[in-house]
Amino acid sequence: RLGSIPLPPQVDRHNRNKRHDQSNAEMIRFFLLQNRHGKTRLAKYYTPVADDEKRRLEYEVSRLVLNRDPKYTNFVEFHTYKLVYRRYAGLYFTLCIDQSDNELAYLETIHLFVEILDHFFQNVCELDLVFNFHKVYLVLDEFILSGYPQETSKKAIIERMKELDKIQD
């Protein structure tokens, strides 16, 4: 019987399961950047999702977020998660997070990402994102790693992006 195998003293069955559950909690599930027409300009998934499921999720998110009245909050329940979104000009930046996460922290995360893009592209617009999508993904990867915000210093990220830009030239 497997249940009778003794575990080493430092490992407890219940704590091991809690640690596993916590490792999946409090993370960004996906990041979407969509225009007013629901066209996805950037999509980054931090959990495995099939391609057809991605299209369905993007459609549902755009339908939910784009049609939402601006007088409501920037948080909305989505399946077993929460969407945190913010509109800048004609673009919607959307994060899918766990129910227990702090929405305001993720609103600030979106704002910081937009500030970095704005600085990097000198007043960013949708065309910058379309024609320089590889740089946008690079900024996002410097900022968020495996679904967790890694660097919150705008100055540090911008300096790193300048270094990477020099290497590419």
C-alpha positions as CSV (number, residue, x, y, z in Angstrom):
1,R,0.0,0.0,0.0
2,L,1.4,3.4,-1.0
3,G,-0.3,5.2,1.9
4,S,1.7,3.4,4.4
5,I,5.1,4.4,3.0
6,P,6.7,6.6,5.6
7,L,7.8,10.0,4.5
8,P,11.1,11.5,5.7
9,P,10.7,13.5,8.9
10,Q,11.1,17.0,7.2
11,V,8.3,16.3,4.7
12,D,4.7,16.2,5.8
13,R,2.0,15.0,3.4
14,H,-0.4,17.9,4.2
15,N,2.3,20.6,4.0
16,R,3.6,19.2,0.7
17,N,0.1,19.6,-0.8
18,K,-0.2,23.1,0.6
19,R,3.1,24.1,-0.9
20,H,2.1,22.7,-4.3
21,D,-1.2,24.7,-4.1
22,Q,0.6,27.9,-3.1
23,S,3.0,27.6,-6.0
24,N,0.1,27.9,-8.5
25,A,-1.7,30.7,-6.5
26,E,-1.1,34.4,-6.9
27,M,0.2,34.4,-10.4
28,I,-0.8,35.9,-13.7
29,R,-2.5,33.3,-15.9
30,F,-2.4,35.4,-19.1
31,F,-1.8,38.9,-20.3
32,L,-3.8,40.3,-23.3
33,L,-3.5,43.5,-25.2
34,Q,-6.5,44.1,-27.4
35,N,-7.8,47.1,-29.4
36,R,-11.3,48.5,-29.3
37,H,-12.4,46.1,-32.0
38,G,-11.4,43.0,-30.0
39,K,-8.3,42.3,-32.1
40,T,-5.6,40.8,-30.0
41,R,-2.3,42.6,-30.4
42,L,-0.3,40.8,-27.7
43,A,-1.1,37.6,-25.9
44,K,1.2,35.9,-23.4
45,Y,0.0,32.8,-21.5
46,Y,1.8,31.7,-18.4
47,T,-0.1,28.4,-18.1
48,P,-0.5,25.8,-20.8
49,V,-3.5,26.5,-23.0
50,A,-4.5,24.8,-26.3
51,D,-4.6,27.1,-29.3
52,D,-8.4,26.7,-29.8
53,E,-8.9,27.5,-26.1
54,K,-6.7,30.6,-26.5
55,R,-8.9,32.0,-29.3
56,R,-12.0,31.2,-27.2
57,L,-10.5,33.0,-24.2
58,E,-9.5,36.0,-26.2
59,Y,-13.0,36.3,-27.7
60,E,-14.7,36.0,-24.2
61,V,-12.3,38.5,-22.7
62,S,-12.8,41.0,-25.4
63,R,-16.6,40.6,-25.3
64,L,-16.6,41.0,-21.5
65,V,-14.1,43.9,-21.2
66,L,-14.9,46.0,-24.3
67,N,-18.7,46.0,-23.6
68,R,-18.3,46.9,-20.0
69,D,-19.6,50.3,-18.9
70,P,-16.6,52.6,-17.8
71,K,-18.4,53.6,-14.6
72,Y,-17.8,50.1,-13.2
73,T,-14.5,48.9,-11.7
74,N,-11.7,47.6,-13.7
75,F,-12.1,44.1,-12.2
76,V,-14.5,41.4,-13.3
77,E,-14.9,37.8,-12.4
78,F,-14.0,35.4,-15.2
79,H,-14.6,31.7,-14.7
80,T,-12.7,30.8,-11.5
81,Y,-10.3,33.8,-11.9
82,K,-10.5,37.6,-12.1
83,L,-9.7,39.9,-14.9
84,V,-8.0,43.2,-14.2
85,Y,-8.0,45.5,-17.1
86,R,-7.2,49.1,-18.0
87,R,-7.9,51.1,-21.1
88,Y,-5.3,53.4,-22.5
89,A,-6.5,55.3,-25.6
90,G,-7.9,52.5,-27.9
91,L,-6.1,49.6,-26.2
92,Y,-7.2,47.3,-23.4
93,F,-4.5,45.8,-21.2
94,T,-5.9,42.7,-19.4
95,L,-4.5,40.4,-16.8
96,C,-6.1,37.2,-15.7
97,I,-5.3,36.6,-12.0
98,D,-6.4,34.3,-9.2
99,Q,-9.4,35.3,-7.1
100,S,-7.2,35.9,-4.0
101,D,-4.8,38.3,-5.7
102,N,-4.6,42.0,-5.0
103,E,-6.4,43.8,-7.9
104,L,-4.9,47.2,-7.2
105,A,-1.3,45.8,-7.3
106,Y,-2.1,44.4,-10.8
107,L,-3.6,47.6,-11.9
108,E,-0.3,49.2,-11.0
109,T,1.5,46.5,-12.9
110,I,-0.4,47.3,-16.0
111,H,0.3,51.0,-15.5
112,L,4.0,50.4,-15.1
113,F,4.0,48.3,-18.2
114,V,2.4,51.1,-20.2
115,E,4.8,53.7,-18.8
116,I,7.7,51.5,-19.8
117,L,6.3,51.1,-23.3
118,D,5.6,54.8,-23.5
119,H,9.2,55.6,-22.6
120,F,10.7,52.9,-24.8
121,F,8.7,53.9,-27.9
122,Q,8.4,57.6,-27.1
123,N,4.6,57.9,-26.8
124,V,3.5,54.4,-27.8
125,C,0.6,53.8,-30.1
126,E,-1.0,50.6,-31.5
127,L,1.2,50.7,-34.7
128,D,4.3,50.6,-32.5
129,L,3.0,47.4,-30.9
130,V,2.1,45.8,-34.3
131,F,5.3,46.5,-36.1
132,N,7.6,46.1,-33.1
133,F,5.8,43.2,-31.4
134,H,9.2,41.4,-30.7
135,K,10.3,44.4,-28.6
136,V,7.0,44.5,-26.7
137,Y,7.4,40.8,-25.8
138,L,11.0,41.6,-24.8
139,V,9.8,44.3,-22.4
140,L,7.1,42.0,-21.1
141,D,9.6,39.2,-20.5
142,E,11.9,41.6,-18.6
143,F,9.0,42.7,-16.5
144,I,7.0,39.5,-15.9
145,L,8.6,36.0,-15.6
146,S,6.6,32.8,-15.5
147,G,3.5,34.7,-14.4
148,Y,5.1,36.7,-11.6
149,P,6.2,40.3,-11.7
150,Q,10.0,40.2,-11.3
151,E,11.2,43.8,-11.6
152,T,9.1,46.7,-10.5
153,S,11.7,49.4,-11.0
154,K,10.9,51.4,-14.2
155,K,14.5,52.7,-14.3
156,A,16.0,49.3,-14.1
157,I,13.8,47.9,-16.8
158,I,14.4,50.8,-19.2
159,E,18.2,50.5,-18.6
160,R,18.1,46.8,-19.4
161,M,16.1,47.5,-22.5
162,K,18.6,50.1,-23.7
163,E,21.4,47.5,-23.1
164,L,19.5,44.9,-25.2
165,D,18.8,47.5,-27.9
166,K,22.5,48.2,-28.2
167,I,23.2,44.5,-28.6
168,Q,20.7,44.1,-31.3
169,D,22.1,47.1,-33.3
